[in-house]
Amino acid sequence: MKKTYDAIIIGAGIIGCNIAFELAKRGWKTINIDKLSDAGQGSTAASCAVIRVHYSTLDGTAMAYESYFYWDDWANYLEAEDPGGMAKFIKTGIMVLKCQVNEKLKKTMSLLDELGISYEEWDFTRIRNRFSILDETSYYPPQRPDDSAFGRKNKDALPGAVYYPAGGFISDPQLSTHNLQVAAEAYGAEFLFNSQVTAIHKERHQVSGITVADGTRINAPVVINAAGPHSFVINRLAGIEDGMKIKTRALRHEVIHIPAPSGFDFETVGCPSSDSDIGCYWRPEVGNHILCGSEDPDCDPKDWIDDPDVFNRDMTEQARAQAYRLALRIPEIGIPRNIKGVVDLYDVTDDWIPIYDKSDLSGFYLAVGTSGNQYKNAPMVGKIMAELIEQCQNGRDHDIDPIQFHLEHQNRTINLAFYSRLREINTESSFSVLG
Ligand SMILES: Cc1cc2nc3c(=O)[nH]c(=O)nc-3n(C[C@H](O)[C@H](O)[C@H](O)COP(=O)(O)OP(=O)(O)OC[C@H]3O[C@@H](n4cnc5c(N)ncnc54)[C@H](O)[C@@H]3O)c2cc1C
């Protein structure tokens, strides 16, 4: 390992590794530093890795759609074969149920129309042709199982769903991150594991490097915070948090993993689905299982975490609440006594839209606040961060003259001020994992 690089990337999750790949392709000498022992072992490992294109904003939808093309052509995009295997894009399509809270998806369909993304509207007869196990009763608003209103049926059933083919999920998010590491290494990128960044150095208002826990100092004129749920810890180390209008914090989330109804091959016919009527999303999982997470309805208490190194990794009552809500939609599921699943942290911003930006410290950049919904966007995050960093290092003031980034598969341009740390809270956001 050298002691001087063009850029240091703190974190080797899906975001940090994709930034490494895109910078390395541009000829930058990068090093990712991670306190864990391999790429993608942080919150990325817990990701449901759902690849969908629908978001609450036009820019969010365009970014997700652009990223989709890279997942769909993963091996060619990476230009490298990982000896450990390549992650697979299981392209099932995505189903989003129409309901009261999403206004029967009027806005979603208008965003899809504007971007030319094809979709179908399904009524419940069509839905049940594919998913005979789904019940169409509406229960909105979502409730806790111990609430007397839990399971109270609304007069009108759900009207149907929007289904679009441009989506699915990635077989193994940790492996996909390792794929990126291998691809970045092919361009000369380096990785340092089992090393915690404990200090960030500055000289004359310019970042100059970092020190890791064993005292090793590494120098670079560019340092990128891609530390996931630890992003606020790193921002405080760099002393830049006060200069951010939009901030990040860590939020604990549980995803349950329960058997699909016996006799129904959900693993083959299932697809990632969003059901805001019960405040849950789900997707198929190997072994004919269902992964199910919360869409952050008001009834679910928010478990904000002060220290991202210390949180409860066991399933709690929250898991049972998600299982009971899922059982309203899929009445035939059996709920195990001990619900299994994963527990990890989201890195959430004030408006659940990420921050991809410079900072008030020259040379210190932010790829943070991924708010439980940016795994899918990693390819585009790598691309926009590489462009933003290169232009800012060449003297452009992105705060005053925001970079416009061309989305080549859609022939449209996105204003990167959308992701600024200095933006006002974006009121178009869902303020949830839906983004
Ligand atoms: C339960 C769950 C389900 C999700 N489902 C989806 C989904 O279906 N679709 C989707 O698009 N997104 C999903 N997400 C969100 C997505 O997984 C995240 O946005 C993404 O993985 C974040 O990647 P990252 O690289 O920023 O963070 P991480 O993967 O957490 O990587 C950050 C890395 O930084 C390292 N680090 C932190 N501090 C230091 C330090 N001081 N020194 C050195 N290293 C440090 C950590 O060890 C870690 O490896 C989900 C997230 C969770 C938790």
The ligand as a MOL file (V3000), in Angstrom:
LIG
                    3D

  0  0  0     0  0            999 V3000
M  V30 BEGIN CTAB
M  V30 COUNTS 53 58 0 0 0
M  V30 BEGIN ATOM
M  V30 1 C -32.7950 -3.7640 5.6030 0
M  V30 2 C -32.4820 -2.9420 4.3730 0
M  V30 3 C -33.1580 -3.2070 3.1790 0
M  V30 4 C -32.8670 -2.4140 2.0490 0
M  V30 5 N -33.4900 -2.7190 0.8580 0
M  V30 6 C -33.1700 -1.9850 -0.2580 0
M  V30 7 C -33.7440 -2.3320 -1.5090 0
M  V30 8 O -34.5040 -3.2780 -1.6290 0
M  V30 9 N -33.3930 -1.5760 -2.6010 0
M  V30 10 C -32.5480 -0.5070 -2.5080 0
M  V30 11 O -32.2930 0.1570 -3.5300 0
M  V30 12 N -31.9730 -0.1770 -1.3330 0
M  V30 13 C -32.2570 -0.9090 -0.2030 0
M  V30 14 N -31.6730 -0.6000 0.9830 0
M  V30 15 C -30.7460 0.5070 1.0390 0
M  V30 16 C -29.3840 0.1400 0.5150 0
M  V30 17 O -29.0380 -1.1440 0.9340 0
M  V30 18 C -28.3980 1.1820 1.0000 0
M  V30 19 O -28.8190 2.4500 0.5030 0
M  V30 20 C -26.9870 0.8940 0.4890 0
M  V30 21 O -26.6290 -0.4530 0.6940 0
M  V30 22 C -26.0290 1.7910 1.2340 0
M  V30 23 O -24.7320 1.4970 0.7870 0
M  V30 24 P -23.4760 2.2560 1.4000 0
M  V30 25 O -22.3170 1.7980 0.6410 0
M  V30 26 O -23.7880 3.6970 1.4820 0
M  V30 27 O -23.4520 1.7840 2.9290 0
M  V30 28 P -22.8010 0.4890 3.6090 0
M  V30 29 O -23.0510 -0.7370 2.8160 0
M  V30 30 O -23.2730 0.4740 5.0230 0
M  V30 31 O -21.2490 0.7740 3.5130 0
M  V30 32 C -20.6110 1.7150 4.3390 0
M  V30 33 C -19.3210 1.1190 4.7880 0
M  V30 34 O -18.6030 2.1070 5.5100 0
M  V30 35 C -17.8400 1.4540 6.4900 0
M  V30 36 N -17.4530 2.4130 7.5300 0
M  V30 37 C -18.2680 3.1540 8.3100 0
M  V30 38 N -17.5390 3.9350 9.1440 0
M  V30 39 C -16.2270 3.6780 8.8690 0
M  V30 40 C -14.9920 4.1540 9.3860 0
M  V30 41 N -14.9330 5.0760 10.3700 0
M  V30 42 N -13.8490 3.6600 8.8830 0
M  V30 43 C -13.8750 2.7280 7.8880 0
M  V30 44 N -15.0170 2.2370 7.3690 0
M  V30 45 C -16.1750 2.7170 7.8430 0
M  V30 46 C -18.7680 0.3700 7.0000 0
M  V30 47 O -18.0370 -0.6860 7.6010 0
M  V30 48 C -19.5000 -0.0490 5.7390 0
M  V30 49 O -18.9570 -1.2160 5.1480 0
M  V30 50 C -31.9230 -1.3710 2.1350 0
M  V30 51 C -31.2310 -1.1430 3.3320 0
M  V30 52 C -31.4970 -1.9200 4.4350 0
M  V30 53 C -30.7400 -1.6790 5.7130 0
M  V30 END ATOM
M  V30 BEGIN BOND
M  V30 1 1 1 2
M  V30 2 1 2 3
M  V30 3 2 2 52
M  V30 4 2 3 4
M  V30 5 1 4 5
M  V30 6 1 4 50
M  V30 7 2 5 6
M  V30 8 1 6 7
M  V30 9 1 6 13
M  V30 10 2 7 8
M  V30 11 1 7 9
M  V30 12 1 9 10
M  V30 13 2 10 11
M  V30 14 1 10 12
M  V30 15 2 12 13
M  V30 16 1 13 14
M  V30 17 1 14 15
M  V30 18 1 14 50
M  V30 19 1 15 16
M  V30 20 1 16 17
M  V30 21 1 16 18
M  V30 22 1 18 19
M  V30 23 1 18 20
M  V30 24 1 20 21
M  V30 25 1 20 22
M  V30 26 1 22 23
M  V30 27 1 23 24
M  V30 28 2 24 25
M  V30 29 1 24 26
M  V30 30 1 24 27
M  V30 31 1 27 28
M  V30 32 2 28 29
M  V30 33 1 28 30
M  V30 34 1 28 31
M  V30 35 1 31 32
M  V30 36 1 32 33
M  V30 37 1 33 34
M  V30 38 1 33 48
M  V30 39 1 34 35
M  V30 40 1 35 36
M  V30 41 1 35 46
M  V30 42 1 36 37
M  V30 43 1 36 45
M  V30 44 2 37 38
M  V30 45 1 38 39
M  V30 46 1 39 40
M  V30 47 2 39 45
M  V30 48 1 40 41
M  V30 49 2 40 42
M  V30 50 1 42 43
M  V30 51 2 43 44
M  V30 52 1 44 45
M  V30 53 1 46 47
M  V30 54 1 46 48
M  V30 55 1 48 49
M  V30 56 2 50 51
M  V30 57 1 51 52
M  V30 58 1 52 53
M  V30 END BOND
M  V30 END CTAB
M  END
